[in-house]
Amino acid sequence: MTDIRISYGDLDAAVEHLRFVSRQLSASDRTSAAAAEAVGDEHLAARVLAFADSWDDTRERFQEAGDALAERIAGIARGFRDADRSLVAGG
């Protein structure tokens, strides 16, 4: 049987990447406002803002799912670290 190898670095990186995405999603109002300002056309700016507003609920669901997944992965990493410490201590 093959040993399972789990890298704490990979788990920690996954948590950080998910948290980064969550921060980006939470900042989307500022991002869409900046994009609307940058396009230079009033009608196009209005369309950019309308599109961003129409994604609010979906964006919130994505953010909540990403946050929940990050917490689960962080919990898994804690569990493996605790198990490793216990095994090293002889328990």
Contact map, one row per residue, 1 for C-alpha under 8 A:
1110000000000000000000000000000000000000000000000000000000000000000000000000000000000000000
1111000000000000000000000000000000000000000000000000000000000000000000000000000000000000000
1111100000000000000000000000000000000000000000000000000000000000000000000000000000000000000
0111110000000000000000000000000000000000000000000000000000000000000000000000000000000000000
0011111000000000000000000000000000000000000000000000000000000000000000000000000000000000000
0001111101100000000000000000000000000000000000000000000000000000000000000000000000000000000
0000111111100000000000000000000000000000000000000000000000000000000000000000000000000000000
0000011111110000000000000000000000000000000000000000000000000000000000000000100000000000000
0000001111111000000000000000000000000000000000000000000000000000000000000000000000000000000
0000011111111100000000000000000000000000000000000000000000000000000000000000000000000000000
0000011111111110000000000000000000000000000000000000000000000000000000001100100000000000000
0000000111111111000000000000000000000000000000000000000000000000000000000100100000000000000
0000000011111111100000000000000000000000000000000000000000000000000000000000000000000000000
0000000001111111110000000000000000000000000000000000000000000000000001001000000000000000000
0000000000111111111000000000000000000000000000000000000000000000000001101100000000000000000
0000000000011111111100000000000000000000000000000000000000000000000001000000000000000000000
0000000000001111111110000000000000000000000000000000000000000000000000000000000000000000000
0000000000000111111111000000000000000000000000000000000000000000011011000000000000000000000
0000000000000011111111100000000000000000000000000000000000000000011001000000000000000000000
0000000000000001111111110000000000000000000000000000000000000000000000000000000000000000000
0000000000000000111111111000000000000000000000000000000000000010010000000000000000000000000
0000000000000000011111111100000000000000000000000000000000000011011000000000000000000000000
0000000000000000001111111110000000000000000000000000000000000000000000000000000000000000000
0000000000000000000111111111000000000000000000000000000000000000000000000000000000000000000
0000000000000000000011111111000000000000000000000000000000110010000000000000000000000000000
0000000000000000000001111111100000000000000000000000000000000010000000000000000000000000000
0000000000000000000000111111111000000000000000000000000000000000000000000000000000000000000
0000000000000000000000011111111100000000000000000001000000000000000000000000000000000000000
0000000000000000000000000111111110000000000000000001000000000000000000000000000000000000000
0000000000000000000000000011111111000000000000000000000000000000000000000000000000000000000
0000000000000000000000000011111111100000000000000000000000000000000000000000000000000000000
0000000000000000000000000001111111110000000000011001000000000000000000000000000000000000000
0000000000000000000000000000111111111000000000001000000000000000000000000000000000000000000
0000000000000000000000000000011111111100000000000000000000000000000000000000000000000000000
0000000000000000000000000000001111111110000010010000000000000000000000000000000000000000000
0000000000000000000000000000000111111111000111011000000000000000000000000000000000000000000
0000000000000000000000000000000011111111000010000000000000000000000000000000000000000000000
0000000000000000000000000000000001111111000000000000000000000000000000000000000000000000000
0000000000000000000000000000000000111111100110000000000000000000000000000000000000000000000
0000000000000000000000000000000000011111110110000000000000000000000000000000000000000000000
0000000000000000000000000000000000000011111110000000000000000000000000000000000000000000000
0000000000000000000000000000000000000001111111000000000000000000000000000000000000000000000
0000000000000000000000000000000000000000111111100000000000000000000000000000000000000000000
0000000000000000000000000000000000010011111111110000000000000000000000000000000000000000000
0000000000000000000000000000000000111011111111111000000000000000000000000000000000000000000
0000000000000000000000000000000000010000011111111100000000000000000000000000000000000000000
0000000000000000000000000000000000000000001111111110000000000000000000000000000000000000000
0000000000000000000000000000000100110000000111111111000000000000000000000000000000000000000
0000000000000000000000000000000110010000000011111111100000000000000000000000000000000000000
0000000000000000000000000000000000000000000001111111110000000000000000000000000000000000000
0000000000000000000000000000000000000000000000111111111000000000000000000000000000000000000
0000000000000000000000000001100100000000000000011111111100000000000000000000000000000000000
0000000000000000000000000000000000000000000000001111111100000000000000000000000000000000000
0000000000000000000000000000000000000000000000000111111110000000000000000000000000000000000
0000000000000000000000000000000000000000000000000011111111100000000000000000000000000000000
0000000000000000000000000000000000000000000000000001111111110000000000000000000000000000000
0000000000000000000000000000000000000000000000000000011111111000000000000000000000000000000
0000000000000000000000000000000000000000000000000000001111111100000000000000000000000000000
0000000000000000000000001000000000000000000000000000001111111110000000000000000000000000000
0000000000000000000000001000000000000000000000000000000111111111000000000000000000000000000
0000000000000000000000000000000000000000000000000000000011111111100000000000000000000000000
0000000000000000000000000000000000000000000000000000000001111111110000000000000000000000000
0000000000000000000011001100000000000000000000000000000000111111111000000000000000000000000
0000000000000000000001000000000000000000000000000000000000011111111100000000000000000000000
0000000000000000000000000000000000000000000000000000000000001111111110000000000000000000000
0000000000000000011011000000000000000000000000000000000000000111111111000000000000000000000
0000000000000000011001000000000000000000000000000000000000000011111111100000000000000000000
0000000000000000000000000000000000000000000000000000000000000001111111110000000000000000000
0000000000000000010000000000000000000000000000000000000000000000111111111000000000000000000
0000000000000111011000000000000000000000000000000000000000000000011111111100000000000000000
0000000000000010000000000000000000000000000000000000000000000000001111111110000000000000000
0000000000000000000000000000000000000000000000000000000000000000000111111111000000000000000
0000000000100110000000000000000000000000000000000000000000000000000011111111100000000000000
0000000000110010000000000000000000000000000000000000000000000000000001111111110000000000000
0000000000000000000000000000000000000000000000000000000000000000000000111111111000000000000
0000000000000000000000000000000000000000000000000000000000000000000000011111111100000000000
0000000100110000000000000000000000000000000000000000000000000000000000001111111110000000000
0000000000000000000000000000000000000000000000000000000000000000000000000111111111000000000
0000000000000000000000000000000000000000000000000000000000000000000000000011111111100000000
0000000000000000000000000000000000000000000000000000000000000000000000000001111111110000000
0000000000000000000000000000000000000000000000000000000000000000000000000000111111111000000
0000000000000000000000000000000000000000000000000000000000000000000000000000011111111100000
0000000000000000000000000000000000000000000000000000000000000000000000000000001111111110000
0000000000000000000000000000000000000000000000000000000000000000000000000000000111111111000
0000000000000000000000000000000000000000000000000000000000000000000000000000000011111111100
0000000000000000000000000000000000000000000000000000000000000000000000000000000001111111111
0000000000000000000000000000000000000000000000000000000000000000000000000000000000111111111
0000000000000000000000000000000000000000000000000000000000000000000000000000000000011111111
0000000000000000000000000000000000000000000000000000000000000000000000000000000000001111111
0000000000000000000000000000000000000000000000000000000000000000000000000000000000000111111
0000000000000000000000000000000000000000000000000000000000000000000000000000000000000111111
